[in-house]
Amino acid sequence: MSAELASLLRAEGGLLAACVVDPDEAAPPPASLVVEAIHEGYLQHYAQGHVLRSDDQDLALLAGDRLYALGLARLAEIGDLEAVARLADLISLCAQAHAEGKPERATAAWEAARRGAD
């Protein structure tokens, strides 16, 4: 887990801060904070997250939206609008894959995005 992402979420306080997982319980992080934040947002929507854990499904959806926004805002701050568009497309592709009952397409899309981030 990214200590940076966990620290950022704890510092923001509120409901999400209380759900941050102990670093020893979390999976290894993806290539960057931006990708990690957006991937964690995805996991909050469709599976169990690595950084945040809660049994409250509504909170998980809100956390997912917050993490999507966090990652995209970080990219926008540095002016990488092309990367913002690519990650927004990735989020959309994953939502479509899950809506069509084809989560393996979403998994493949994330794997491709991680390879591109390395």
FIKOLZA-1660 file (N, C-alpha, C; in steps of 0.1 Angstrom, whole numbers, plus 5000, padded with zeros to 4 digits):
% residues 118
   i   px   py   pz ch aa at
   1 5008 4988 5000  A  M  N
   1 5000 5000 5000  A  M CA
   1 5009 5012 5000  A  M  C
   2 5004 5022 4994  A  S  N
   2 5012 5035 4993  A  S CA
   2 5010 5042 5007  A  S  C
   3 5021 5044 5014  A  A  N
   3 5021 5051 5026  A  A CA
   3 5016 5065 5023  A  A  C
   4 5020 5070 5011  A  E  N
   4 5016 5084 5008  A  E CA
   4 5001 5085 5007  A  E  C
   5 4994 5076 5000  A  L  N
   5 4980 5076 4998  A  L CA
   5 4973 5075 5012  A  L  C
   6 4977 5065 5020  A  A  N
   6 4972 5063 5033  A  A CA
   6 4973 5076 5042  A  A  C
   7 4985 5082 5041  A  S  N
   7 4987 5094 5049  A  S CA
   7 4978 5105 5045  A  S  C
   8 4977 5107 5031  A  L  N
   8 4968 5117 5026  A  L CA
   8 4953 5115 5030  A  L  C
   9 4948 5103 5030  A  L  N
   9 4935 5100 5034  A  L CA
   9 4933 5102 5049  A  L  C
  10 4942 5098 5057  A  R  N
  10 4941 5100 5071  A  R CA
  10 4941 5115 5074  A  R  C
  11 4950 5123 5068  A  A  N
  11 4951 5137 5070  A  A CA
  11 4938 5145 5067  A  A  C
  12 4931 5140 5057  A  E  N
  12 4918 5146 5053  A  E CA
  12 4907 5144 5063  A  E  C
  13 4909 5134 5072  A  G  N
  13 4899 5132 5083  A  G CA
  13 4886 5126 5077  A  G  C
  14 4876 5126 5086  A  G  N
  14 4863 5122 5081  A  G CA
  14 4861 5107 5081  A  G  C
  15 4851 5102 5074  A  L  N
  15 4847 5088 5074  A  L CA
  15 4858 5080 5067  A  L  C
  16 4864 5085 5057  A  L  N
  16 4874 5077 5050  A  L CA
  16 4887 5075 5058  A  L  C
  17 4890 5084 5066  A  A  N
  17 4902 5083 5075  A  A CA
  17 4901 5071 5084  A  A  C
  18 4889 5069 5089  A  A  N
  18 4886 5058 5098  A  A CA
  18 4887 5044 5091  A  A  C
  19 4887 5044 5078  A  C  N
  19 4887 5031 5071  A  C CA
  19 4900 5028 5065  A  C  C
  20 4910 5036 5067  A  V  N
  20 4924 5033 5061  A  V CA
  20 4929 5021 5068  A  V  C
  21 4934 5012 5060  A  V  N
  21 4939 4999 5064  A  V CA
  21 4954 5000 5069  A  V  C
  22 4957 4992 5079  A  D  N
  22 4971 4991 5084  A  D CA
  22 4980 4987 5072  A  D  C
  23 4991 4994 5070  A  P  N
  23 5000 4990 5059  A  P CA
  23 5003 4976 5058  A  P  C
  24 5004 4969 5069  A  D  N
  24 5008 4955 5068  A  D CA
  24 4997 4946 5062  A  D  C
  25 4985 4951 5062  A  E  N
  25 4973 4943 5057  A  E CA
  25 4971 4946 5042  A  E  C
  26 4977 4956 5036  A  A  N
  26 4974 4960 5023  A  A CA
  26 4983 4954 5012  A  A  C
  27 4978 4953 5000  A  A  N
  27 4985 4948 4989  A  A CA
  27 4996 4958 4984  A  A  C
  28 5005 4953 4976  A  P  N
  28 5016 4962 4971  A  P CA
  28 5009 4972 4962  A  P  C
  29 5015 4984 4962  A  P  N
  29 5009 4995 4954  A  P CA
  29 5012 4994 4939  A  P  C
  30 5003 5000 4930  A  P  N
  30 5006 5002 4916  A  P CA
  30 5017 5012 4915  A  P  C
  31 5020 5015 4902  A  A  N
  31 5032 5023 4899  A  A CA
  31 5033 5037 4905  A  A  C
  32 5021 5044 4906  A  S  N
  32 5022 5058 4911  A  S CA
  32 5010 5061 4919  A  S  C
  33 5011 5072 4927  A  L  N
  33 5000 5076 4935  A  L CA
  33 4987 5078 4927  A  L  C
  34 4988 5085 4915  A  V  N
  34 4977 5087 4907  A  V CA
  34 4970 5074 4903  A  V  C
  35 4978 5065 4898  A  V  N
  35 4972 5052 4894  A  V CA
  35 4967 5045 4906  A  V  C
  36 4974 5045 4917  A  E  N
  36 4969 5038 4929  A  E CA
  36 4956 5044 4934  A  E  C
  37 4955 5057 4934  A  A  N
  37 4942 5063 4939  A  A CA
  37 4931 5059 4930  A  A  C
  38 4933 5060 4917  A  I  N
  38 4922 5056 4908  A  I CA
  38 4919 5041 4908  A  I  C
  39 4929 5033 4909  A  H  N
  39 4927 5019 4911  A  H CA
  39 4919 5016 4924  A  H  C
  40 4923 5022 4935  A  E  N
  40 4916 5020 4947  A  E CA
  40 4901 5025 4946  A  E  C
  41 4899 5035 4939  A  G  N
  41 4885 5040 4936  A  G CA
  41 4877 5029 4929  A  G  C
  42 4884 5023 4919  A  Y  N
  42 4878 5012 4911  A  Y CA
  42 4874 5001 4921  A  Y  C
  43 4884 4997 4929  A  L  N
  43 4882 4986 4939  A  L CA
  43 4870 4989 4948  A  L  C
  44 4869 5001 4953  A  Q  N
  44 4858 5005 4962  A  Q CA
  44 4845 5003 4955  A  Q  C
  45 4844 5005 4942  A  H  N
  45 4831 5003 4935  A  H CA
  45 4828 4989 4932  A  H  C
  46 4838 4980 4929  A  Y  N
  46 4836 4967 4924  A  Y CA
  46 4841 4955 4932  A  Y  C
  47 4849 4958 4942  A  A  N
  47 4855 4947 4950  A  A CA
  47 4859 4953 4964  A  A  C
  48 4867 4946 4971  A  Q  N
  48 4873 4950 4984  A  Q CA
  48 4885 4959 4981  A  Q  C
  49 4886 4970 4987  A  G  N
  49 4898 4979 4985  A  G CA
  49 4910 4974 4992  A  G  C
  50 4922 4979 4989  A  H  N
  50 4934 4976 4995  A  H CA
  50 4938 4986 5006  A  H  C
  51 4934 4999 5004  A  V  N
  51 4938 5010 5013  A  V CA
  51 4927 5013 5022  A  V  C
  52 4914 5012 5018  A  L  N
  52 4903 5015 5026  A  L CA
  52 4894 5003 5027  A  L  C
  53 4889 5000 5039  A  R  N
  53 4880 4989 5040  A  R CA
  53 4868 4993 5049  A  R  C
  54 4856 4990 5044  A  S  N
  54 4844 4993 5052  A  S CA
  54 4833 4983 5047  A  S  C
  55 4824 4979 5056  A  D  N
  55 4813 4971 5053  A  D CA
  55 4801 4979 5048  A  D  C
  56 4803 4992 5048  A  D  N
  56 4792 5001 5044  A  D CA
  56 4793 5003 5029  A  D  C
  57 4784 4997 5021  A  Q  N
  57 4785 4998 5006  A  Q CA
  57 4784 5012 5001  A  Q  C
  58 4775 5020 5007  A  D  N
  58 4773 5034 5003  A  D CA
  58 4786 5042 5005  A  D  C
  59 4793 5040 5017  A  L  N
  59 4805 5046 5019  A  L CA
  59 4816 5042 5009  A  L  C
  60 4816 5029 5006  A  A  N
  60 4826 5024 4996  A  A CA
  60 4824 5031 4982  A  A  C
  61 4811 5033 4978  A  L  N
  61 4809 5040 4966  A  L CA
  61 4813 5054 4966  A  L  C
  62 4810 5061 4977  A  L  N
  62 4815 5075 4979  A  L CA
  62 4830 5076 4980  A  L  C
  63 4836 5066 4986  A  A  N
  63 4851 5066 4987  A  A CA
  63 4857 5064 4973  A  A  C
  64 4851 5055 4965  A  G  N
  64 4855 5053 4952  A  G CA
  64 4855 5065 4943  A  G  C
  65 4844 5072 4944  A  D  N
  65 4842 5085 4937  A  D CA
  65 4853 5095 4942  A  D  C
  66 4855 5096 4955  A  R  N
  66 4865 5105 4960  A  R CA
  66 4879 5102 4955  A  R  C
  67 4882 5089 4954  A  L  N
  67 4896 5084 4950  A  L CA
  67 4897 5087 4935  A  L  C
  68 4887 5084 4927  A  Y  N
  68 4887 5088 4913  A  Y CA
  68 4891 5103 4911  A  Y  C
  69 4884 5111 4919  A  A  N
  69 4886 5125 4918  A  A CA
  69 4900 5129 4922  A  A  C
  70 4904 5123 4933  A  L  N
  70 4918 5126 4938  A  L CA
  70 4928 5124 4927  A  L  C
  71 4928 5112 4921  A  G  N
  71 4938 5109 4911  A  G CA
  71 4937 5118 4899  A  G  C
  72 4925 5120 4894  A  L  N
  72 4923 5129 4882  A  L CA
  72 4927 5143 4885  A  L  C
  73 4924 5148 4897  A  A  N
  73 4928 5162 4901  A  A CA
  73 4943 5163 4902  A  A  C
  74 4950 5153 4907  A  R  N
  74 4965 5154 4907  A  R CA
  74 4970 5155 4893  A  R  C
  75 4965 5148 4884  A  L  N
  75 4970 5149 4870  A  L CA
  75 4967 5163 4864  A  L  C
  76 4955 5168 4867  A  A  N
  76 4951 5181 4862  A  A CA
  76 4960 5192 4867  A  A  C
  77 4963 5190 4880  A  E  N
  77 4972 5200 4887  A  E CA
  77 4985 5202 4880  A  E  C
  78 4991 5191 4875  A  I  N
  78 5004 5191 4868  A  I CA
  78 5002 5194 4853  A  I  C
  79 4990 5195 4849  A  G  N
  79 4987 5199 4835  A  G CA
  79 4987 5187 4825  A  G  C
  80 4987 5175 4830  A  D  N
  80 4987 5163 4821  A  D CA
  80 4973 5159 4817  A  D  C
  81 4967 5168 4809  A  L  N
  81 4953 5165 4805  A  L CA
  81 4951 5153 4796  A  L  C
  82 4962 5149 4789  A  E  N
  82 4961 5137 4781  A  E CA
  82 4960 5125 4790  A  E  C
  83 4967 5125 4801  A  A  N
  83 4966 5114 4811  A  A CA
  83 4953 5114 4818  A  A  C
  84 4947 5126 4821  A  V  N
  84 4934 5127 4826  A  V CA
  84 4924 5120 4817  A  V  C
  85 4925 5123 4804  A  A  N
  85 4916 5117 4795  A  A CA
  85 4917 5102 4794  A  A  C
  86 4930 5097 4794  A  R  N
  86 4932 5082 4794  A  R CA
  86 4926 5075 4806  A  R  C
  87 4929 5081 4818  A  L  N
  87 4923 5075 4830  A  L CA
  87 4908 5076 4831  A  L  C
  88 4903 5087 4826  A  A  N
  88 4888 5088 4826  A  A CA
  88 4882 5077 4816  A  A  C
  89 4889 5075 4805  A  D  N
  89 4885 5065 4796  A  D CA
  89 4886 5051 4802  A  D  C
  90 4896 5049 4810  A  L  N
  90 4898 5036 4817  A  L CA
  90 4887 5034 4827  A  L  C
  91 4883 5044 4835  A  I  N
  91 4872 5043 4844  A  I CA
  91 4859 5039 4837  A  I  C
  92 4857 5046 4826  A  S  N
  92 4845 5043 4818  A  S CA
  92 4845 5029 4812  A  S  C
  93 4856 5025 4807  A  L  N
  93 4857 5011 4801  A  L CA
  93 4854 5001 4812  A  L  C
  94 4860 5003 4824  A  C  N
  94 4858 4993 4835  A  C CA
  94 4843 4993 4839  A  C  C
  95 4837 5005 4840  A  A  N
  95 4823 5005 4844  A  A CA
  95 4814 4998 4833  A  A  C
  96 4817 5000 4821  A  Q  N
  96 4810 4993 4810  A  Q CA
  96 4812 4978 4811  A  Q  C
  97 4825 4974 4813  A  A  N
  97 4828 4959 4814  A  A CA
  97 4820 4953 4825  A  A  C
  98 4819 4959 4837  A  H  N
  98 4811 4954 4848  A  H CA
  98 4796 4954 4845  A  H  C
  99 4792 4964 4838  A  A  N
  99 4777 4965 4835  A  A CA
  99 4774 4954 4825  A  A  C
 100 4783 4950 4817  A  E  N
 100 4780 4939 4807  A  E CA
 100 4783 4925 4813  A  E  C
 101 4787 4925 4826  A  G  N
 101 4790 4912 4832  A  G CA
 101 4804 4906 4827  A  G  C
 102 4813 4914 4823  A  K  N
 102 4826 4910 4818  A  K CA
 102 4838 4916 4826  A  K  C
 103 4838 4913 4839  A  P  N
 103 4849 4919 4847  A  P CA
 103 4863 4916 4843  A  P  C
 104 4865 4905 4835  A  E  N
 104 4878 4902 4830  A  E CA
 104 4883 4912 4821  A  E  C
 105 4874 4919 4814  A  R  N
 105 4878 4930 4805  A  R CA
 105 4884 4942 4813  A  R  C
 106 4878 4944 4825  A  A  N
 106 4882 4955 4834  A  A CA
 106 4896 4951 4839  A  A  C
 107 4898 4939 4843  A  T  N
 107 4911 4934 4848  A  T CA
 107 4922 4936 4838  A  T  C
 108 4919 4932 4826  A  A  N
 108 4929 4934 4815  A  A CA
 108 4932 4948 4812  A  A  C
 109 4922 4957 4813  A  A  N
 109 4924 4971 4811  A  A CA
 109 4933 4977 4822  A  A  C
 110 4931 4973 4834  A  W  N
 110 4940 4978 4845  A  W CA
 110 4954 4973 4843  A  W  C
 111 4955 4960 4839  A  E  N
 111 4969 4955 4837  A  E CA
 111 4976 4963 4826  A  E  C
 112 4969 4966 4815  A  A  N
 112 4975 4974 4805  A  A CA
 112 4978 4988 4810  A  A  C
 113 4970 4994 4818  A  A  N
 113 4972 5008 4823  A  A CA
 113 4985 5007 4832  A  A  C
 114 4986 4997 4840  A  R  N
 114 4998 4996 4849  A  R CA
 114 5011 4995 4841  A  R  C
 115 5010 4987 4830  A  R  N
 115 5022 4985 4822  A  R CA
 115 5026 4998 4815  A  R  C
 116 5016 5006 4811  A  G  N
 116 5018 5019 4805  A  G CA
 116 5023 5029 4815  A  G  C
 117 5021 5027 4828  A  A  N
 117 5025 5037 4838  A  A CA
 117 5039 5034 4843  A  A  C
 118 5044 5022 4840  A  D  N
 118 5058 5018 4844  A  D CA
 118 5068 5025 4836  A  D  C
% end
